[in-house]
Amino acid sequence: MGLKEKIKSNPKLKKLVIWMMTPKNQARPRRWIKIFVNPFKHKRGKRSLIRRRVRLDVMPYNNFMLGDDSTIEDFSTINNGVGDIIIGNRVRIGLSNTLIGPVTIGNNVIFAQNIVASGLNHGYEDISMPIMDQQVTTATIYIEDEAWIGANAVITAGVTVGKHSIVAAGCVVVKDVPPYSIVGGNPGRILKQYNKESEKWERVPK
């Protein structure tokens, strides 16, 4: 059994380790983790850029990876506390985005502004205890290559946005988006798809 498994299997030890890494009731790492651990644990590609005002709440027990030539703009929050965040090459994460793992983003992807992509859900079934104290569940969000996510969109846990697809501004995506599609609305629905035979983007009947 490795060190990670030993810590997970011992509740007291797990609680101590979490306390050492994160301030009480906060979802962010302590300063010593940021300075002495994360730079050696997490991978950043060539010419990648994380702006100074990004809130980078990444922990060493899950992965964070930023690919070559990718940028995370100011006022964004990146949190891998409950799941990995993997960002590919030539990705632009725009102003004020929130990514809560597990989230995997492919290559050549555009995120506009004020987008939330969260692979986390809170349990609520037990009415004898507050929702914040119940077990969380996770399901990975996959954003495939060449996708464009519009401003103020919300991507919910477990959703896949297919290759070269567009999520319109303000859309709430609650189910998978096929490749080469445009979705919009709340909840999101397919508005257009690319027809390979006609080589045109065609509207989808309601």
URURHU-V451200 format. One record per backbone hydrogen bond with DSSP energy under -1.0 kcal/mol. CO is the residue of the C=O (numbers start at 1). NH is the residue of the N-H. If there is no record, write none. Layout:
CO_NH ; CO_NH
This chain:
2_6 ; 3_7 ; 4_8 ; 5_9 ; 10_14 ; 11_15 ; 12_16 ; 13_17 ; 14_18 ; 15_19 ; 16_20 ; 17_21 ; 18_22 ; 21_30 ; 23_26 ; 30_34 ; 31_35 ; 32_36 ; 33_37 ; 33_38 ; 37_40 ; 37_41 ; 38_42 ; 43_66 ; 45_48 ; 46_69 ; 49_72 ; 51_54 ; 55_57 ; 55_78 ; 56_58 ; 57_80 ; 63_85 ; 64_43 ; 65_87 ; 66_45 ; 67_70 ; 68_90 ; 70_49 ; 71_93 ; 72_51 ; 73_76 ; 74_96 ; 76_55 ; 77_99 ; 78_57 ; 79_101 ; 84_103 ; 85_65 ; 86_105 ; 87_67 ; 89_108 ; 91_71 ; 92_111 ; 93_73 ; 95_114 ; 97_77 ; 98_117 ; 99_79 ; 100_119 ; 102_141 ; 103_86 ; 104_143 ; 105_88 ; 107_146 ; 109_92 ; 110_149 ; 111_94 ; 113_152 ; 115_98 ; 116_155 ; 117_100 ; 119_139 ; 121_137 ; 126_129 ; 130_133 ; 131_134 ; 135_123 ; 137_121 ; 139_158 ; 141_104 ; 142_161 ; 143_106 ; 144_147 ; 145_164 ; 147_110 ; 148_167 ; 149_112 ; 150_153 ; 151_170 ; 153_116 ; 154_173 ; 155_118 ; 156_159 ; 159_142 ; 160_177 ; 161_144 ; 162_165 ; 163_180 ; 165_148 ; 166_183 ; 167_150 ; 168_171 ; 171_154 ; 172_188 ; 173_156 ; 177_162 ; 180_194 ; 181_166 ; 182_191 ; 182_192 ; 183_168 ; 184_189 ; 185_172 ; 189_184 ; 191_204 ; 192_182 ; 193_202 ; 195_199 ; 195_200 ; 200_195 ; 202_193
